């Protein structure tokens, strides 16, 4: 029987310890603090660890006491639930690039004025972020960080490195396979496995093949994890030896425990993501852009990368200048970012043809009714 673990959803659970890092002031003080004395708080719809309390307090102190009000979410679905209910009226929304179209069509975000965030010059040139973060040719956001979702395995058990997603369906590993609870991302991987021409625009025949593959996968999977800690613990215990990796930090964490885990980019292609930073119509204020510009600085990004083992958005050169060690840098995908074969293998998430249909199929998978 497949188990569904119950910790908070998503890769962001790995960020929870990020506030523990101490640092000197990394934010440029505002030039005219008095002008912002009456500014409303900047409300963020954000994820655990993106803005630790210490970092928020530091920015507030450097910017005339303008308050930052983080409201935490735990899944992409919750982004829309919170916004559509009106329970939260944020200035800034953090959500994956694949959600840009839905957010824009719902009138929840407005066009992004990149001229007010000069620190976007720090984004590594190899990251094609403008395309996925634009809607109908209009830029709607900027990236906070990015990553890949490859195939990971225990090299002590699986001696010959797999090359295909098909390894997850290998009966030799029945009951020792895992994946994570995310309908959209799992469907990308399944679509690649079944050879869909466009993993984000499936034909009826491809939907059928993907559903069949997902049904077969359920017999392979013992546990569907719901967070970084869940996955790491599961692999460390030996209960899982191969699986769909939500974030390469899982592999890096296992290595620090002396576990011989590796990951590969399957020949069919590897899902990848960009976390977008969007501004609502209410958030079109200079103070909001000031905050976002500061969080795109080399100093802030380096601290974020150290705290989370994330790719951030910096080039390798800037990350090292900012204080990242060679070991920390090599645990990210950044050294490979300019490699043509690496870039060609990645499939950055886009808005799919029918989100609700994919979610329903995934829900049936979890319930065992597929």
C-alpha positions in Angstrom: 0.0 0.0 0.0 1.3 3.4 -1.0 1.8 5.8 1.9 1.4 9.5 1.7 3.5 11.4 4.2 1.9 14.4 5.8 4.5 17.1 6.2 4.1 20.4 4.4 4.2 20.1 0.6 7.1 21.2 -1.6 10.7 21.8 -1.9 10.6 24.8 0.4 10.7 22.7 3.5 14.5 22.5 3.0 14.6 26.3 3.6 13.4 26.1 7.2 16.8 26.4 8.8 17.9 29.4 6.7 17.2 32.0 9.3 19.9 30.5 11.5 22.7 32.1 9.5 24.1 35.3 10.9 25.2 38.0 8.6 26.3 41.7 8.5 23.9 44.1 6.8 23.4 43.2 3.2 20.8 45.8 2.2 21.4 49.3 0.8 19.8 51.8 3.1 17.0 53.9 1.5 18.1 57.4 0.5 15.0 59.1 1.7 13.7 57.4 4.7 11.2 60.2 5.6 9.4 59.7 2.3 8.6 56.2 3.3 7.5 57.0 6.8 3.8 56.5 5.9 4.2 53.5 3.6 1.9 50.6 4.2 3.6 47.3 5.0 4.8 45.2 2.2 2.8 42.0 2.3 4.4 38.9 0.8 2.7 35.7 -0.2 5.7 33.5 0.2 7.2 30.2 1.4 8.9 29.1 4.5 12.5 30.2 4.7 12.4 32.7 1.8 12.5 35.7 4.2 13.7 34.6 7.6 12.8 36.9 10.5 16.4 38.1 11.0 16.7 39.1 7.4 13.3 40.9 7.4 14.2 42.8 10.5 17.5 43.8 9.0 15.9 45.2 5.9 13.3 47.1 7.9 16.0 48.7 10.1 17.8 49.9 7.0 14.7 51.2 5.3 13.0 53.5 7.8 11.0 50.8 9.5 8.8 49.9 6.5 7.2 46.6 7.6 7.5 43.4 5.8 4.6 41.1 6.4 5.2 37.5 5.1 2.2 35.2 4.7 3.3 31.6 4.3 1.9 29.2 1.8 2.7 25.5 1.3 1.6 24.6 -2.3 0.9 26.2 -5.7 -2.8 25.4 -5.3 -2.8 27.4 -2.0 -1.5 30.5 -3.9 -4.8 30.7 -5.8 -6.9 29.7 -2.9 -5.5 32.5 -0.8 -5.7 35.1 -3.5 -9.1 34.2 -4.9 -10.6 34.2 -1.4 -9.4 37.7 -0.7 -8.0 36.5 2.6 -4.6 37.9 1.7 -4.0 41.0 -0.4 -0.3 40.8 -1.1 2.1 43.2 -2.8 4.5 40.4 -3.8 3.7 36.8 -4.8 6.3 34.0 -5.0 5.2 31.2 -7.3 6.7 29.0 -10.1 7.0 30.4 -13.6 4.5 28.0 -14.9 1.8 29.8 -12.9 2.5 33.2 -14.5 -0.3 32.8 -17.1 -3.0 31.8 -14.6 -2.0 34.6 -12.2 -2.0 37.1 -15.0 -5.3 36.0 -16.5 -7.0 36.3 -13.1 -5.7 39.8 -12.7 -3.7 38.9 -9.6 -0.3 40.2 -11.0 0.6 43.1 -13.2 3.5 43.7 -15.5 6.9 43.9 -13.9 9.0 47.1 -14.3 12.5 45.6 -14.7 14.0 49.1 -14.9 13.3 49.4 -11.2 15.4 46.3 -10.3 18.9 47.0 -11.7 20.2 44.0 -9.7 18.6 41.7 -12.3 22.0 42.3 -14.0 23.3 39.7 -11.5 21.2 36.9 -13.1 23.4 34.3 -14.8 23.1 34.7 -18.6 22.6 31.0 -19.1 19.2 31.1 -17.3 16.5 31.8 -19.9 14.1 33.4 -17.4 12.4 36.1 -19.5 10.5 33.6 -21.6 8.8 31.5 -18.9 8.1 34.7 -16.8 6.4 36.5 -19.6 2.8 36.3 -20.7 1.9 37.3 -24.3 5.3 39.0 -24.6 4.9 41.1 -21.4 7.3 40.5 -18.5 5.4 39.5 -15.4 8.2 38.7 -12.9 11.8 38.0 -12.2 13.4 34.8 -10.8 14.4 34.2 -7.2 16.1 30.9 -7.8 15.9 27.8 -10.0 16.6 24.1 -10.0 16.3 20.7 -11.6 14.2 17.6 -10.7 16.3 14.6 -11.8 16.4 10.9 -11.2 18.2 9.9 -8.0 19.4 6.6 -6.8 21.5 4.7 -4.2 24.7 3.8 -6.0 25.5 1.1 -3.4 22.4 -0.7 -4.5 22.2 0.2 -8.1 25.7 -0.4 -9.4 25.1 0.7 -13.0 23.8 4.2 -13.4 20.3 4.4 -15.0 19.9 6.5 -18.1 16.1 6.7 -18.4 13.0 7.4 -16.4 12.1 3.8 -17.2 14.2 2.8 -14.2 11.3 3.9 -11.9 9.2 1.2 -13.5 11.8 -1.5 -13.1 10.2 -4.4 -11.2 13.5 -5.0 -9.4 12.8 -1.9 -7.4 9.1 -2.5 -6.6 8.3 -1.0 -3.2 11.6 0.9 -3.1 10.6 3.7 -5.4 9.5 7.1 -4.3 8.2 10.4 -5.7 6.8 13.6 -4.1 3.3 14.9 -3.9 3.0 17.4 -6.7 0.6 16.7 -9.6 2.0 19.2 -12.0 5.6 18.2 -11.7 5.0 14.5 -11.7 2.9 14.8 -14.9 5.9 16.5 -16.6 8.1 13.5 -15.8 5.4 11.0 -16.8 4.9 12.8 -20.1 8.6 12.7 -20.8 8.7 9.0 -20.0 5.8 8.1 -22.4 7.4 10.2 -25.2 4.9 13.0 -25.4 5.7 15.4 -28.2 4.9 18.4 -25.9 4.8 17.4 -22.2 2.7 20.5 -21.5 0.2 20.0 -24.3 -0.8 16.3 -24.3 -3.1 14.8 -26.9 -5.9 12.5 -25.8 -3.8 9.5 -26.8 -0.8 10.8 -24.8 -3.1 11.5 -21.8 -4.1 7.9 -22.0 -0.5 6.6 -22.1 0.4 8.9 -19.2 -2.5 7.7 -17.1 -1.6 4.1 -17.8 2.0 4.7 -16.8 1.0 6.5 -13.6 -1.3 3.6 -12.7 1.6 1.2 -13.2 3.9 3.4 -11.2 1.7 3.2 -8.1 2.6 -0.4 -7.7 6.2 0.6 -7.6 6.0 3.4 -5.1 5.8 2.7 -1.4 5.8 6.3 -0.1 4.9 9.6 -1.7 6.9 12.2 0.2 5.7 15.7 1.0 8.9 17.5 1.8 12.7 17.6 1.7 13.1 16.1 5.2 10.7 13.2 4.3 12.6 12.3 1.2 16.0 12.5 2.9 14.9 10.3 5.8 13.3 7.7 3.6 16.4 7.3 1.4 18.7 7.3 4.4 16.7 4.5 6.0 17.1 2.3 2.9 13.3 2.2 2.4 13.8 3.8 -1.0 16.7 3.3 -3.4 15.5 5.2 -6.5 13.1 8.0 -7.2 12.0 11.3 -8.7 14.1 13.9 -7.0 12.3 17.1 -6.0 15.6 18.9 -5.5 19.2 17.9 -5.8 19.7 19.1 -2.2 18.2 15.8 -1.2 21.1 14.0 -2.8 23.7 16.5 -1.3 22.2 16.0 2.2 22.4 12.3 1.9 26.1 12.6 0.8 26.9 14.6 3.9 25.5 11.6 5.9 27.9 9.3 4.2 25.3 7.8 1.8 26.4 7.0 -1.7 23.6 8.7 -3.6 23.8 10.1 -7.1 21.5 11.7 -9.6 21.3 11.7 -13.4 19.5 13.7 -16.1 17.5 11.0 -18.0 17.9 10.9 -21.7 14.2 11.8 -22.2 14.7 15.1 -20.5 14.6 16.5 -17.0 11.9 18.8 -15.5 13.3 22.1 -14.2 11.7 25.1 -12.5 12.1 28.8 -12.0 10.6 30.4 -8.9 9.1 33.7 -10.0 8.7 36.9 -8.1 5.6 38.8 -9.1 4.0 42.1 -8.1 0.2 42.6 -7.7 -1.5 45.7 -8.9 -1.6 46.9 -5.3 2.2 46.3 -5.0 3.2 48.7 -7.8 5.1 50.9 -5.3 8.7 52.1 -5.3 9.3 50.7 -1.9 8.3 47.3 -3.1 10.7 47.4 -6.0 13.4 48.6 -3.6 12.9 45.5 -1.5 13.0 43.2 -4.5 16.1 44.9 -5.8 17.9 44.4 -2.5 17.0 40.7 -2.5 18.6 40.3 -5.9 22.0 41.7 -4.7 25.1 39.4 -4.8 25.3 39.5 -1.0 21.7 38.6 -0.4 21.7 35.9 -3.1 24.9 34.3 -1.7 23.4 34.2 1.8 20.3 32.6 0.4 22.3 30.0 -1.5 24.4 29.2 1.6 21.3 28.8 3.7 19.3 26.7 1.3 21.8 25.0 -1.0 19.7 26.5 -3.8 21.0 27.5 -7.2 20.0 31.1 -6.6 20.4 33.2 -9.7 24.1 34.2 -9.6 26.9 33.2 -11.9 29.6 31.0 -10.5 32.0 33.9 -10.4 29.6 36.2 -8.5 28.6 33.4 -6.1 32.3 32.8 -5.2 32.9 36.5 -4.9 29.9 36.7 -2.5 31.4 34.1 -0.2 30.2 30.7 -1.5 32.9 28.0 -1.1 33.9 25.8 -4.0 32.2 22.8 -2.3 29.0 24.8 -1.9 29.1 25.9 -5.5 29.7 22.4 -6.8 26.7 21.1 -4.9 24.5 23.3 -7.2 23.7 23.1 -10.9 25.5 26.4 -11.6 28.8 24.9 -12.9 26.8 23.1 -15.6 24.6 26.0 -16.5 26.6 26.9 -19.6 27.0 23.3 -20.8 24.9 23.0 -24.1 24.0 19.4 -23.4 22.8 20.3 -19.9 20.7 23.1 -21.1 19.2 21.1 -23.9 18.2 18.3 -21.5 16.2 20.6 -19.2 12.5 21.2 -19.6 11.4 24.3 -17.7 7.8 24.2 -16.5 5.1 25.9 -18.5 1.4 26.2 -18.0 -0.2 22.9 -19.1 -3.2 22.4 -21.3 -5.5 21.4 -18.5 -4.4 21.9 -14.9 -7.6 20.6 -13.3 -7.5 17.3 -15.3 -3.9 16.7 -14.3 -4.7 17.3 -10.6 -7.7 15.0 -10.7 -5.6 12.2 -12.3 -2.9 12.7 -9.6 -5.6 12.7 -6.9 -6.9 9.4 -8.2 -3.3 8.1 -8.1 -2.9 9.0 -4.5 -6.2 7.6 -3.6 -5.6 4.3 -5.4 -8.7 4.8 -7.6 -6.8 5.5 -10.9 
